[in-house]
């Protein structure tokens, strides 16, 4: 039997001696159980399932179902050559018994797959929960990799309402078509999907002229919207890797909490498009982004630009009123607004962006006033403790 496996199965010859011995043990158990079954056919179910009981657990991980079926086919062929040719009446019992062995092997691998699926589901829930809480360790990349996460590109977190029945297969299929990895978790009534853009590794050949650019995360979120329930769908900002996904998750969760405040919230919507609402709700991350991204660049670049923007917003976005108040020509106001847009990337002439700009100016002004007030406060005078002064000579 061992010689036949060596001759007919190339992968069997490359196995370590311990694994080859375990395979031989299973084959020997099958021969013994066939003899017992032939003597007592009523014991068929128990004997067929008992064949694989002699196999160590490590063998199931190293030998695939396809290789197991090849082992069964080879063993049956040897039986037919040695016994069936000598006694044609044994052909039918050999075929019947091999069928039961094949079903028993399928049952073993099916139960192993179910156990692995349950373990993967628990591990995925643990990974998503650690990303949402931000309490993850150095094992996060390895745990994500065990779930099929390539981890070589940017990622973003998408938050929405969970439907009554969460069909993760729909989400995974849509993500696979978009060339992305996903980690899926259900947090109460919320459905959280961590989206990873799979960038090519350094070992993979890169085309000289790629035909398509990577799909934008917002476009990917629109494709995944089918797997979410009705309601708002908020996408956090992209981050370089899954290790930093907690920052995207915090922004997405904060945006999801205030999405109702925007009367015409698109679906999906970027969390950065909800910065004013998030800042008013007390989100420190949104306040920091507004001050650093809008107020500080204008303040550091030119006081005229910041004053022009503040006046323009206070006068209801009127060019003429702003020009009269600043004693400049309306064309000067137009030029400054264009320069502001070039510096910070926000257009003050749009109603929605004007709200974010106005909020940033208010937050930055309050922050500067608080800092100046703190610096102007007199420092308390420190007196030397009694009995510690210089001693007169």
C-alpha positions in Angstrom: 0.0 0.0 0.0 2.8 2.5 1.0 4.6 1.7 -2.3 1.5 2.4 -4.3 1.0 5.8 -2.5 4.7 6.7 -3.3 4.3 5.8 -6.9 1.0 7.4 -7.6 0.9 10.5 -5.3 3.8 12.9 -5.8 2.8 15.1 -2.8 2.9 12.0 -0.5 6.6 11.5 -1.2 7.4 15.0 0.0 5.6 14.7 3.3 7.6 14.5 6.6 8.1 11.0 7.9 5.7 11.6 10.9 2.9 12.7 8.5 3.6 9.7 6.2 3.3 7.4 9.2 0.0 9.0 10.2 -1.4 8.5 6.7 -0.3 4.9 6.7 -2.0 4.5 10.1 -5.3 5.8 8.6 -4.9 3.5 5.6 -4.2 0.5 7.9 -7.3 1.4 10.0 -9.4 1.5 6.8 -8.2 -2.0 5.8 -9.0 -3.3 9.3 -12.4 -1.7 9.3 -13.2 -3.1 5.9 -12.6 -6.6 7.1 -14.8 -5.9 10.2 -17.5 -4.4 8.1 -17.5 -7.2 5.6 -18.0 -9.6 8.4 -20.7 -7.5 10.0 -22.4 -5.1 7.5 -24.7 -3.7 10.2 -21.8 -2.0 11.8 -21.2 0.1 8.7 -21.9 3.6 10.0 -19.8 3.3 13.1 -16.8 1.6 11.4 -16.7 4.1 8.5 -16.6 7.1 10.8 -14.1 5.4 13.1 -11.5 5.1 10.4 -10.4 8.7 10.8 -10.4 8.6 14.6 -6.8 7.3 14.5 -5.6 10.4 12.6 -3.9 13.1 14.7 -5.5 16.5 14.6 -2.4 18.0 12.8 -3.0 15.7 9.9 -6.3 17.4 9.1 -4.5 20.8 8.8 -1.7 19.4 6.5 -3.8 17.1 4.2 -6.5 18.7 2.2 -9.9 17.2 1.3 -8.7 16.7 -2.3 -5.6 14.9 -1.1 -7.7 12.7 1.2 -10.0 11.7 -1.7 -6.9 10.9 -3.7 -5.7 8.6 -0.9 -9.1 6.9 -0.8 -9.1 6.5 -4.6 -5.6 5.0 -4.6 -6.4 2.6 -1.7 -9.6 1.4 -3.5 -7.6 0.9 -6.7 -5.1 -1.2 -4.9 -7.9 -3.2 -3.2 -9.5 -3.9 -6.6 -6.1 -4.9 -8.1 -5.2 -7.3 -5.3 -8.6 -8.6 -4.2 -11.2 -7.7 -6.8 -9.3 -9.4 -9.6 -8.9 -12.5 -7.6 -12.5 -12.6 -6.4 -15.0 -10.6 -8.6 -17.6 -10.9 -5.9 -15.6 -8.6 -3.7 -15.9 -5.6 -6.1 -19.3 -4.5 -5.0 -18.4 -4.6 -1.2 -15.3 -2.6 -2.0 -17.3 0.0 -3.9 -19.9 0.3 -1.2 -17.4 0.6 1.6 -15.3 3.2 -0.3 -18.5 5.2 -0.7 -19.0 5.2 3.1 -15.4 6.1 3.6 -15.7 9.1 1.2 -18.8 10.4 3.0 -17.1 9.9 6.3 -14.1 12.0 5.1 -16.4 14.7 3.8 -18.1 14.8 7.2 -14.8 15.2 9.0 -13.8 18.1 6.8 -17.2 19.7 7.0 -17.2 19.7 10.8 -13.7 21.1 10.8 -14.8 23.9 8.3 -17.8 24.7 10.5 -15.6 25.0 13.6 -13.1 27.2 11.6 -16.0 29.4 10.4 -17.3 29.9 13.9 -13.8 30.7 15.1 -13.2 33.2 12.3 -16.5 34.9 13.1 -15.5 35.3 16.8 -12.0 36.5 15.8 -13.4 39.0 13.3 -15.8 40.4 15.9 -12.8 40.7 18.3 -10.7 42.6 15.7 -13.5 45.0 14.8 -14.3 45.7 18.4 -10.6 46.4 19.2 -10.6 48.9 16.2 -13.7 50.7 17.5 -12.4 51.0 21.0 -8.9 51.8 20.0 -7.6 49.2 22.5 -5.6 47.0 20.3 -2.1 45.6 20.6 0.7 44.4 18.3 -1.3 41.3 17.4 -3.9 43.3 15.4 -2.0 42.9 12.0 -1.5 39.2 12.5 -5.2 38.6 13.5 -6.3 40.6 10.5 -4.0 38.6 8.3 -5.5 35.4 9.6 -8.9 36.6 8.4 -7.6 37.2 4.9 -6.7 40.9 5.3 -3.8 41.8 2.9 -2.9 44.9 4.9 -0.9 46.6 2.2 -3.0 49.6 1.5 -5.2 52.4 3.0 -8.3 51.6 4.9 -11.4 53.4 6.2 -14.3 52.5 8.5 -17.9 52.5 7.3 -20.8 52.8 9.8 -24.5 52.3 9.3 -27.6 50.6 10.6 -27.7 46.8 10.6 -30.6 45.2 8.7 -32.7 42.6 10.4 -30.7 39.9 8.7 -27.1 40.7 8.0 -26.0 39.0 4.8 -22.2 39.3 5.0 -21.8 37.4 1.8 -23.3 40.3 -0.1 -20.9 42.7 1.4 -17.9 40.5 0.9 -18.9 39.9 -2.8 -19.2 43.6 -3.5 -15.9 44.3 -1.8 -14.2 41.5 -3.7 -15.4 43.0 -7.0 -14.0 46.4 -6.0 -10.7 44.8 -5.1 -10.9 45.4 -1.4 -10.6 43.6 1.9 -13.4 43.9 4.5 -13.8 43.2 8.2 -17.4 43.1 9.3 -18.8 43.5 12.8 -22.2 44.1 14.3 -22.3 46.4 17.3 -25.9 46.4 18.6 -28.0 48.1 15.9 -24.9 49.3 14.0 -23.1 47.5 11.2 -19.4 48.3 11.0 -17.3 47.5 8.0 -13.6 48.1 7.9 -12.6 48.6 4.2 -9.1 48.0 3.1 -7.7 48.9 -0.3 -5.4 46.1 -1.3 -2.3 47.7 -2.7 0.1 45.4 -4.8 3.0 44.1 -2.9 6.6 44.9 -3.9 7.0 41.3 -5.3 4.2 41.7 -7.7 4.9 43.1 -11.2 3.5 46.6 -11.7 2.1 47.5 -15.1 3.8 50.4 -16.9 0.5 52.2 -17.6 -2.3 51.1 -15.3 -5.6 51.4 -17.0 -7.7 52.2 -13.9 -7.0 54.2 -10.8 -7.9 52.7 -7.4 -11.6 53.1 -6.6 -12.4 56.0 -4.2 -13.6 54.9 -0.7 -16.8 56.8 -1.1 -17.6 54.9 -4.3 -16.8 51.6 -2.6 -19.1 52.6 0.3 -21.9 53.3 -2.3 -21.4 49.7 -3.6 -21.6 48.2 -0.1 -24.7 50.2 0.8 -26.9 47.3 -0.3 -25.7 45.3 2.7 -26.8 47.9 5.2 -30.2 48.8 6.6 -32.1 52.0 6.0 -30.7 55.2 7.4 -27.4 57.1 7.3 -24.2 55.6 6.1 -21.0 57.4 7.3 -17.5 56.8 6.0 -14.5 57.7 8.2 -11.4 59.3 6.7 -8.8 57.1 5.0 -5.8 56.0 7.2 -2.5 54.4 6.1 -3.1 51.0 7.6 -5.4 48.9 9.7 -3.3 49.6 12.8 -4.5 53.3 12.6 -8.1 52.4 11.7 -9.3 53.4 15.2 -8.9 57.1 14.1 -11.2 56.5 11.1 -13.6 54.6 13.3 -13.9 57.4 15.8 -14.7 59.9 13.1 -17.3 57.6 11.5 -19.0 56.9 14.8 -19.1 60.6 15.7 -20.5 61.5 12.2 -23.1 58.7 12.5 -24.3 60.2 15.8 -25.0 63.6 14.3 -26.0 62.7 10.8 -29.6 63.6 11.5 -28.6 67.3 12.0 -27.9 67.7 8.3 -31.3 67.9 6.6 -29.9 66.6 3.2 -27.3 64.2 4.4 -26.2 62.1 1.4 -25.9 58.3 1.6 -23.1 57.5 2.0 -21.5 60.7 3.5 -17.9 61.4 4.5 -17.4 62.0 8.2 -15.4 65.1 7.3 -18.4 66.5 5.6 -20.1 66.5 9.1 -17.3 68.4 10.8 -19.5 71.4 11.9 -22.2 69.1 13.4 -19.5 66.9 15.1 -17.8 70.0 16.5 -21.0 71.4 17.9 -21.8 68.1 19.5 -18.5 68.2 21.3 -16.3 65.9 19.2 -12.7 67.0 20.0 -11.3 65.3 16.9 -13.6 67.5 14.7 -12.7 70.7 16.6 -9.0 69.9 16.1 -9.4 69.2 12.4 -11.3 72.4 11.8 -8.9 74.6 13.7 -5.8 73.0 12.2 -7.1 72.6 8.7 -8.8 76.0 8.3 -8.1 78.6 11.0 -4.4 78.1 11.7 -3.3 78.1 8.0 -5.1 81.4 7.4 -3.9 83.0 10.6 -0.3 82.0 9.9 -0.4 83.0 6.2 -2.0 86.5 6.4 -4.2 88.4 8.8 -6.0 90.1 5.9 -7.2 86.7 4.5 -8.6 85.7 7.9 -10.2 89.1 8.5 -11.7 89.1 5.0 -13.2 85.6 5.4 -14.7 86.4 8.8 -16.2 89.6 7.5 -17.5 87.9 4.4 -19.3 85.2 6.5 -20.6 87.8 9.1 -22.2 89.9 6.3 -24.1 86.9 4.9 -21.6 86.2 2.1 -22.1 89.6 0.5 -19.2 90.9 -1.6 -20.3 94.5 -1.6 -21.0 94.6 2.2 -17.6 93.0 2.9 -15.8 95.5 0.6 -17.5 98.5 2.3 -16.7 97.3 5.8 -13.0 96.6 4.9 -12.7 99.7 2.7 -11.5 97.7 -0.4 -12.8 97.1 -3.9 -15.1 94.1 -4.4 -12.6 92.6 -6.8 -10.1 92.6 -3.9 -12.6 90.5 -1.9 -13.0 88.1 -4.8 -9.2 87.7 -5.1 -8.8 87.1 -1.4 -11.6 84.5 -1.4 -9.9 82.7 -4.3 -6.6 82.8 -2.5 -8.3 81.4 0.7 -9.7 78.5 -1.4 -6.2 77.8 -2.8 -4.6 77.7 0.7 -7.1 75.6 2.6 -9.2 73.9 -0.2 -12.5 75.2 1.1 -14.8 77.4 -1.0 -16.5 80.1 1.1 -19.1 80.9 -1.5 -20.9 77.5 -0.9 -23.4 77.4 1.9 -22.3 74.1 3.3 -18.6 74.9 3.3 -19.3 78.4 4.6 -20.8 76.7 7.7 -17.6 74.7 8.3 -15.5 77.8 7.8 -17.5 79.9 10.2 -17.4 77.1 12.8 -13.6 76.9 12.4 -13.1 80.6 12.8 -15.3 80.7 16.0 -13.4 77.7 17.5 -10.0 79.1 16.6 -10.8 82.6 17.9 -12.0 81.1 21.2 -8.9 79.0 21.4 -6.6 82.0 20.8 -8.5 84.2 23.3 -8.3 81.5 26.0 -4.6 81.2 25.4 -4.0 84.9 25.5 -6.0 85.3 28.6 -4.0 82.6 30.3 -0.7 84.2 29.3 -1.8 87.6 30.7 -2.8 86.3 34.1 -0.1 87.2 36.7 1.9 84.4 38.0 1.6 83.8 41.8 4.6 85.1 43.8 6.4 82.3 45.6 7.6 83.3 49.1 10.4 81.6 50.9 9.2 79.4 53.7 9.5 80.8 57.2 12.7 80.0 59.0 14.5 79.3 55.7 15.8 82.8 55.0 19.4 83.9 55.2 20.8 84.1 58.8 22.3 87.5 59.7 25.9 87.3 60.8 
